[in-house]
Amino acid sequence: MTPSLFHFTVAREEESNKVLRQYKDWQTQFIRLSFVTEQLDKGYYFGDRDRLLLGYIHSILKNGFYVGRSLKNEFLSYSNSQLKNHTCWYLSKVPNGIDEAQIIQSMGDFSQEKNVLKRYARRGQCFSTTKKVLDLRKELVCQDYPDIERNGHVFSDGCGLIHPDRAQDIARIFKFTNISAFQIRLGGAKGVLAVSKEQFENNQSQVILRKSQVKFPSDNLTLDIVRCATFSQGFLNRQIITLLHCLGVPIDYFLRKQQRAKQYISLESI
């Protein structure tokens, strides 16, 4: 959607998420709407000059839009990454189709979340781009494992555990030899699962979720992977330097590293 027009593209395969997989027989009802400029770039609107345009966008979000004369499309939800890209999901209202209430009910129970923005953020977990890997039984998932807390701080926030055998199953799906951690969505839980063996020796569970990971209750126990831990290049940015210095690394070390980097750049430019 631009400030003056709706541009419709041909139907194409979208990256999958939990909701699209669950309602694959009704996928034609789902429409992904992007708010862009006339040049089809991401737009930024603020201030009095853009008040009329912001009102138009608000109207589309609140009242929906029509395709043709009769096919109405109403706002459904968004993931956090889609929100940053000015994109959201709409649902077409058709006879004998699914409606928003059915979808939200199948996702989980959001009644405990009274804050509207947080409620939509929780719904957005189910719209994150993921790959389904495992269907788990209830007895194989521990959902109330205590967090590691010291002096009022939570050191395990968002970090759960997974059995090595299940981690190997997932690694084979992604064609990796070994994987040490996964970013996941599991029912109403989100965060990271690290591979561990010790915690499962006297435990029949295959996945352990910390209390901090469970954002809302849900009966859906499909393990979906956002991405796997891989090797990546590290950088000495300001945050890392501050953390290392607080842990006792002398500041002179960083200054020497910086000086060597400058000398290397000078030699490369000759």
N, C-alpha and C positions, 0 to 999 in steps of 0.2 A: 504494500500500500504506500503510495506516494502522497504528498499533500493534495494532489488534484485527481489522481487516477488509481484504479485497481488494475494491477498487471497479473493476469492469470497465466501460469506456466502449465505445460503438460504434466500429467501424473508421472512421478518418477520414484524410484526406490529410495526411501529415507533410512538413515541410520536407526537401528531398532532400539526400543525401550520396553520396559515391563508392560506398559499399558497396550502398546501396539501389538505385542506378541500375544497377550491375553485375548485381545479382541481382533484377531487377524481376519475373521470373517466379516468384520464391519470396517475394515481399514479405509474404505472409500468415504466414510463419514468424517474422517479426520482431515483437517486442513491446517497447514502451518502457515501462519501469517507473519510477514516481516514488514516492519515500519522503516521505510527508506526515503531518501531524497528523490528528486526528479531524475538525478543521474544514477539512481539505484545504489547509492552509497548509504552507509549508516548515518543518520542525521542526529543532530543535537539541537534541542529546542528549549529555550529558556528566556526569561525576561518578558517585558510587556509587548515587545515586537512580535513574539511568537504565541501570544495568548490565544488568538483565534485558532491557530493550528493545534495547540495543545487541547483546546476544547473539542476540536474535531476528532483527535485521537481518543480522548476520553469517551466521546459518544460511541465510537466503534467498539471500545472495550466494554462499555456498559450495555449497549443495545444490540451489538452484533452487526452483521451486514448480510445482504441478500446476494445470491447468485441467480441471475434471471429475476423473475417476478415472484417466485414462490419458495425457493430453497434458502431458508434462513440458517445462518451460522452463528452460534453463540460461543462466547469465550469459555474455555475449559480450564487450562492451566499452563504452566511453563516450568522449565528447569532453571537453575541458577545461571548456567552458561547461556541459555537462550535469552534470559532477561538481559544479560550484558550485551547480547547481540541484537536487542530490540526485536525479538521473535517470540511468538507464543502459539499455543494450539487452540484451534476452534473446533467445534463439533457441529456437524450438519444435522438439522432436525428433519428426519424422514419417517414415514409411516413404518411401523414394525421394526424400527431401528433401536439402538441403545440410546440412553440419555445420560446426562451428567450424574444424576443420583446413583445409577447403577454402577458407573465407573468408580465414583468416590467410595461407595460402600465396599466394593471389591478390593480397593487399595488398603483399607484399614479404618480404624476409629480415630477421628480427628476431633471428637467432641471435647476432649480435655484441654485442647489448645484454644484459649479465648482470644488471644491476639490474632487479628485477621492476617497480618503480614506473615507471622510465623506459621499460621495454618497453611497458607499457600506455599510457603517454603517447604513445609513437610510434604505436601502433595507433590511438589516438584521433584522429590526424591525418586518417585516412580516414573518420571519423564526423563531422567538422566539417560544418556546413551550408554547402553550396557550390552553384554553378551551373556546369555543364559548358559550356565555350565552344569548345575546340579539341582535336583529336587531332593530336599532333605526332609526326613521324618521329624516330628516334634521332639521325640526323645533323644535325637542326635544333636539338638541345638540347645545349649545353655544360654539363657537370655538375661540372667541376673547375676553374673559374676562380678564380685566387688572390684571397684577401682583401687589403684594404689594412691593413697592420699597421705601427705605429710605436711604439717604446719599450715593447713588450710589450702594447699595446692594439690591439684589432681595431676599426677604424672603419667597416667595411662589413658587420658581423655581420647576417646575415639579409636583406641587400639585393642583389638581382640586377638584371638588365637585360633589356629586351624591345625588339624592333625596332619602329619607329614604324608600319610597315604592319600588323603584328599587333595593335598597340595600337588602331589605327583599326578593325580588324575587331571587336575586343571592345567598343569604344565604341558601334558601331552596334547590337550585340546588346543593350546596356543603354540604348540610345536617348540617348546623350550625344554632344555634338559632339567634345569632346576629353577625354582622361583622361591624367593625368601618371603615375599609379602604381596598382598593384593589389596587394591582399593575396591570396595564392594558395596552392594545394596542387597539387603536380606530382610524381606518383610518391611518392618518399620525401622530397621537399623541401617546405619551407614558408617563409613570409616574405613579402617584398615584391619586386615587379618594377617598376623605374622605367624610363620611356621614355628611350631614348638612341639616338643615331645614329652617333656617332663609333666606338664599339667594334665596329660591324657593317660598317664600310666594307671591311675585308679579311677578313671572316669570314662563312661561309655559314650560321652559326647564326641562329636567330630568337629564341632565348631563352638567356640566359647565367645560370647558377646559380653562386653562390659556394660554396666548399667548406663554409662555415659553415651553408649552407641545407640541405644534403643530410643528413638524419638517419638514413636507412637505405636500402639498395639496393632498387630496384624496377624492374620492366620496364614498369609502367604509365606511359605518357607522355601521359595526358589532362590538359590544363590546366583546372583548376577555380578559379573566382573566389569568394573569401569576400566581398569587397566592393571597391568602387572608391573612389579618392580623390575627395573632394568638398570644397566650401567648408564650413568650420565656424567657429563663434564662438570666439575666443581669450580666455583669462582670465589675468590676472596673479596666478597662485597662488604659493605659497611656492617651489616648485621652479623656476619660470621666473624669479622675482626673484633667486634665488640664482645661477642660471646667468648671467643678464645682469650681475649685480654682479661675478661672477668674470671676465667678459669686459670689464670696465672701465666699466660704466654707474654713475655716482655714486649713492649711496644717497639723496641729497637729491632726486633726480628722482622716486623712488618715494614719498617722503614728501609731495612737492608734489601728485602724482597722488592720493594718499590724501586730502589735505586738500580738494582740489577735489571729490572724490566725496562727502565729508561735507557740504560746502556745498550741493551739488546735491540731496542727500537732504533737507536742511533746507528748501530752497526748495520742493521737491515736497510736503512735509508741510504747508505753509502753506495 
